[in-house]
Amino acid sequence: MARPSWSDEMRSAAVETLDSRHWVKGRQVQAFGNEFANYCGTLNAAPCQNGSSALWAALKIAGIGPGDEVIVPSYTFISTATCIVLVGAQPVFVDVEPDFFCLELDSVRKALTSRTKAVIGVHLFGQPYDPKLIDFCESNNLLLIEDAAQAHGARQQMTDGSVRVAGAMGDVGCFSFFPSKNMAVGGEGGMLTTIREEFSSRIQSITNHGRTPNLESVELGSNLRMSEVAAAIGRKQLSCLDEWVQTRRDTADRYAALLENHPLIDAPVVRPNAQHAWHQYCVQTPHPEALQAHLDKHEVDSRRYYTTPIHQQQIFANHYQHETILPETAKLGETLVAIPVMHELTELEILRIMVALETFQLD
């Protein structure tokens, strides 16, 4: 499903950084943050350990804690919800859109209470969430935390006609550089971004024990720093990101054309005025097990993501929504199958995938 990109240029950047013996808190991390902020169009960006720590840090700098509620989709990766519990707040789970798989705005509206302080919106599989979610949060004085862990390179037009890149579609953006993502750092890694002046310096300090430049701790933080070697690799990968994402889009377009009239498989839909980043390409079928067995015969890997909604997992057995049925969330868990769309696919591999899709039928 994924093949991390690695080149001589990235190898040289890593080795040169190791040879410098300046392995932490140096110019590579600072440069990576600056370059990532410039790419996203944000005021600032702070490299950190991983996407999960970025989510925790975003909630902490926003002052989210006990007694607060945070609205979150149940159809997403577990850390999108557990970060809320880790700061002592209550996750409130809502349903997702049937076509685009992101937070469904009416569900968010219905979940709003006097205790709601924030919404975590997820650009799931690389699909940007509804830009009206941004307007909704602004009009209701809610913090919008942007979970962009799967959306490196995604873009979309806002309701005012402007175009924003993932990382600039919320008050604080959170990225993951896990090796399966659109770009990586040679291991674990993450990034915090912000478009808000009041958070600009704090996304830096919270990753370094809440300290100011004079080394005084002024708020509760932790050591979430990224290594210099990881940042050096990340800088090289960032310079390739647009090319890699375009390759993914081209492959996704080929799949969509092939599946246009398929009787058993529906291709994913891209939100109007959005550019999908295609971290994953998830088709829908009423026969997921049969499709996976067929793909296996063609030596094509596949995955089924989030088959158990977060709110129904054991960790939330005592949550008041544990038995709640979220219809679209449940349906996606039963019908989605992800197939390879990584930018490292060869032409022969793409053709093998397409043949497998085209020939799928029930016995």
C-alpha positions in Angstrom: 0.0 0.0 0.0 3.0 2.3 0.5 6.6 2.5 -0.6 8.6 5.4 1.0 10.5 7.5 -1.4 14.3 7.6 -0.9 17.0 9.2 -3.1 20.7 9.9 -3.1 19.8 13.5 -2.4 17.9 12.6 0.8 20.6 10.1 1.8 23.3 12.9 1.4 21.2 15.3 3.5 20.9 12.8 6.3 24.6 11.8 6.3 25.7 15.4 6.1 23.6 16.3 9.1 24.9 13.3 11.1 28.5 14.3 10.1 27.8 17.8 11.4 27.2 16.3 14.9 24.5 18.9 15.4 21.6 16.4 15.8 19.0 18.4 17.7 17.7 22.0 17.9 19.6 23.2 14.9 19.2 24.9 11.5 17.6 21.9 9.8 14.5 21.9 12.0 14.2 25.7 11.8 14.5 25.7 8.0 12.0 22.8 7.6 9.5 24.7 9.7 10.0 27.9 7.7 9.8 26.1 4.4 6.7 24.1 5.4 4.9 27.3 6.6 5.8 29.0 3.3 4.4 26.0 1.4 1.1 26.0 3.3 0.7 29.7 3.5 0.7 29.8 7.3 2.2 32.2 9.8 4.4 29.6 11.3 5.1 25.9 11.4 6.8 23.8 14.1 8.2 20.3 13.4 7.5 17.7 16.0 7.7 14.0 16.8 4.5 12.7 15.1 1.0 13.6 14.1 -0.5 12.3 17.4 1.7 14.6 19.4 0.7 17.5 17.1 -2.9 16.9 17.9 -2.3 16.8 21.6 -0.2 20.0 21.4 -2.9 21.8 19.3 -5.5 21.1 22.0 -3.1 22.2 24.8 -2.2 25.6 23.3 -6.0 26.2 22.8 -6.6 25.6 26.5 -8.9 22.7 25.9 -9.4 20.6 29.1 -11.7 19.1 31.6 -15.4 20.1 31.2 -14.9 21.0 27.5 -16.3 19.1 24.5 -14.6 18.6 21.2 -16.6 17.5 18.1 -14.8 14.8 16.1 -15.7 12.3 13.4 -15.8 8.6 14.4 -14.6 7.5 11.0 -10.9 8.3 11.2 -7.7 7.2 12.9 -7.9 6.6 16.6 -5.5 9.4 17.6 -7.9 12.0 16.3 -10.1 11.2 19.2 -7.8 10.0 21.9 -5.9 13.3 21.9 -9.1 14.8 23.3 -9.2 12.4 26.2 -5.5 12.9 26.9 -6.1 16.6 27.7 -9.1 15.7 29.9 -11.9 16.8 27.5 -14.9 14.9 26.2 -15.0 13.8 22.5 -18.4 14.1 20.9 -18.6 11.8 17.9 -20.5 12.7 14.7 -21.2 11.2 11.4 -19.5 11.9 8.0 -20.6 12.7 4.5 -21.6 9.8 2.3 -19.7 11.1 -0.7 -16.6 12.8 0.7 -16.1 10.9 4.0 -15.4 14.1 6.0 -17.3 15.7 8.9 -21.0 16.2 7.9 -21.9 19.8 8.8 -25.5 19.2 9.9 -24.2 16.5 12.3 -21.7 19.0 13.7 -24.4 21.6 14.1 -26.7 19.2 16.0 -23.9 18.2 18.3 -23.1 21.8 19.4 -23.6 22.5 23.1 -22.6 25.2 25.6 -19.6 23.1 26.4 -18.3 22.7 22.9 -15.0 24.5 22.6 -13.5 23.0 19.4 -14.0 20.9 16.3 -11.4 18.5 14.9 -11.9 18.3 11.1 -10.1 15.5 9.2 -9.1 15.7 5.6 -9.8 12.0 5.3 -7.6 10.0 2.9 -6.5 13.4 1.5 -10.0 14.8 0.8 -10.3 18.4 2.1 -13.3 18.8 4.5 -16.2 21.1 3.6 -15.0 24.7 3.6 -18.3 25.7 5.2 -17.0 24.0 8.3 -14.5 26.9 8.6 -17.3 29.4 8.4 -19.4 27.5 10.9 -16.5 27.4 13.5 -15.8 31.1 13.0 -19.4 32.1 13.4 -19.8 30.0 16.6 -16.4 31.0 18.1 -15.1 27.4 18.0 -11.5 26.5 17.5 -11.0 24.5 14.3 -8.2 22.0 14.6 -7.2 20.7 11.2 -6.2 17.1 11.1 -4.2 17.1 7.9 -2.2 13.9 8.7 -3.3 12.4 5.4 -3.6 15.6 3.3 -0.1 16.8 2.4 -0.5 18.8 -0.8 -4.3 19.0 -0.8 -5.9 22.3 -1.8 -9.4 23.8 -2.1 -11.3 26.9 -2.9 -12.9 28.6 0.2 -16.4 30.2 0.3 -14.8 33.6 -0.3 -13.2 32.4 -3.5 -9.6 32.2 -2.2 -7.6 28.9 -2.4 -5.9 27.4 0.7 -3.5 24.6 1.1 -4.0 21.9 3.7 -2.4 23.3 6.9 -4.1 26.7 6.4 -7.7 25.5 6.6 -8.0 25.6 10.4 -6.7 27.6 13.4 -4.0 25.0 14.0 -3.0 22.3 11.5 -1.6 18.9 12.4 0.5 16.7 10.0 2.0 13.3 10.2 5.2 12.2 8.3 4.7 8.5 9.0 6.5 6.5 6.2 3.2 5.7 4.4 2.2 9.4 4.0 2.6 11.5 0.9 5.9 12.8 2.3 8.0 11.5 5.2 11.1 12.2 7.2 12.8 8.8 7.3 10.8 7.6 10.4 8.3 9.2 12.7 7.6 12.9 12.4 4.9 15.6 12.5 4.2 19.3 12.0 2.1 22.0 13.6 1.0 24.9 11.5 -1.1 28.0 12.4 -2.7 31.0 10.7 -3.4 32.7 14.0 -1.0 35.2 15.5 -1.7 34.3 19.1 -0.6 30.7 18.4 2.4 31.5 16.2 5.1 31.4 19.0 3.3 28.8 21.1 3.4 26.0 18.5 7.2 26.3 18.9 7.3 26.5 22.6 5.0 23.6 23.4 7.2 21.2 21.5 10.1 22.3 23.7 8.9 22.1 27.3 6.8 25.2 27.0 9.9 27.3 27.1 10.5 30.8 25.7 13.8 31.7 23.8 15.4 32.6 27.2 14.7 29.0 28.4 12.0 29.9 30.9 9.1 27.5 30.9 5.9 29.6 30.8 3.3 26.9 30.0 3.1 23.1 30.3 4.7 21.5 27.3 6.9 18.5 26.6 9.8 17.4 24.5 8.1 16.9 21.2 11.1 18.0 19.1 12.0 16.6 15.7 15.6 15.5 15.1 17.8 17.4 12.8 18.3 14.3 10.6 14.5 13.9 10.1 14.1 17.5 9.3 16.9 17.4 6.7 15.2 14.5 5.0 11.8 16.2 5.3 13.1 19.3 3.5 14.2 17.3 0.5 10.8 15.4 0.5 8.9 18.7 0.7 10.6 19.9 -2.5 9.2 16.9 -4.3 5.7 17.0 -2.8 3.8 18.7 -5.5 5.2 16.4 -8.2 4.4 13.3 -6.1 0.9 14.4 -5.4 0.3 15.2 -9.0 1.4 11.6 -9.8 -1.1 10.3 -7.3 -3.8 12.5 -8.9 -3.0 11.2 -12.4 -3.2 7.6 -11.2 -6.5 8.3 -9.4 -7.9 9.8 -12.6 -7.0 6.6 -14.5 -8.8 4.5 -11.8 -11.8 6.7 -11.9 -12.2 6.5 -15.7 -11.9 2.7 -15.6 -14.5 2.4 -12.8 -17.0 4.8 -14.3 -19.4 2.1 -15.4 -18.3 -0.8 -13.2 -21.3 -2.8 -11.9 -19.7 -3.7 -8.5 -17.2 -1.0 -7.7 -17.8 2.8 -7.1 -14.8 5.2 -7.4 -14.3 7.8 -4.7 -15.7 11.3 -5.5 -13.6 14.5 -5.2 -15.3 17.5 -3.6 -16.1 20.3 -6.1 -13.4 23.0 -6.2 -10.9 20.8 -4.3 -7.7 19.0 -5.2 -7.5 15.7 -3.4 -4.1 14.6 -2.1 -4.9 10.9 -2.5 -3.1 9.5 0.5 -5.5 6.6 0.0 -7.7 5.6 -2.9 -10.8 3.9 -1.4 -13.4 2.3 -3.6 -16.8 1.3 -2.4 -18.3 -2.1 -3.0 -21.1 -4.2 -1.4 -18.7 -7.2 -1.6 -15.4 -6.1 0.1 -14.2 -9.6 1.0 -14.7 -10.9 -2.5 -12.9 -7.8 -4.0 -10.0 -8.3 -1.6 -9.8 -12.0 -2.5 -9.8 -11.1 -6.2 -7.1 -8.5 -5.7 -5.0 -11.0 -3.8 -5.1 -13.3 -6.8 -3.7 -10.5 -8.9 -1.0 -9.8 -6.3 -2.5 -6.4 -5.5 -2.4 -5.3 -1.9 -5.5 -3.8 -0.4 -6.7 -2.6 3.1 -10.0 -1.9 4.8 -9.8 1.1 7.1 -11.7 1.9 10.3 -14.0 -1.1 10.1 -14.9 -0.4 13.8 -16.0 3.2 14.4 -13.9 4.9 17.1 -16.8 5.4 19.5 -17.5 1.6 19.4 -14.0 0.5 20.1 -13.1 -0.9 23.5 -11.2 2.2 24.6 -14.6 4.1 24.6 -16.7 1.3 26.2 -17.8 3.7 28.9 -18.5 6.6 26.5 -22.2 7.7 26.4 -22.2 7.2 22.6 -20.7 3.7 22.6 -23.9 2.1 21.4 -24.9 4.9 19.0 -25.2 4.1 15.4 -23.8 6.7 13.0 -25.2 5.4 9.7 -22.7 6.7 7.2 -19.8 5.8 9.4 -21.1 2.3 9.8 -21.6 2.0 6.0 -18.1 3.1 5.1 -16.6 0.7 7.5 -18.5 -2.1 5.8 -17.9 -1.1 2.1 -14.6 0.7 1.6 -11.5 -1.0 0.2 -8.3 0.9 -0.3 -6.0 0.1 -3.2 -2.5 1.3 -3.9 -2.2 4.9 -5.2 1.3 5.7 -4.0 3.5 7.9 -6.2 6.1 5.2 -6.3 3.9 2.8 -8.3 5.4 1.7 -11.6 3.5 1.6 -14.8 3.4 -2.2 -14.8 2.0 -2.1 -11.3 -0.7 0.4 -12.2 -1.7 -1.7 -15.2 -1.9 -4.8 -12.9 -4.2 -3.0 -10.5 -6.4 -1.8 -13.3 -6.7 -5.2 -14.8 -7.7 -6.6 -11.4 -10.3 -3.9 -10.9 -11.7 -4.3 -14.4 -12.1 -8.1 -14.2 -13.7 -8.2 -10.7 -17.0 -10.0 -10.8 -19.0 -12.3 -8.6 -18.7 -16.1 -9.2 
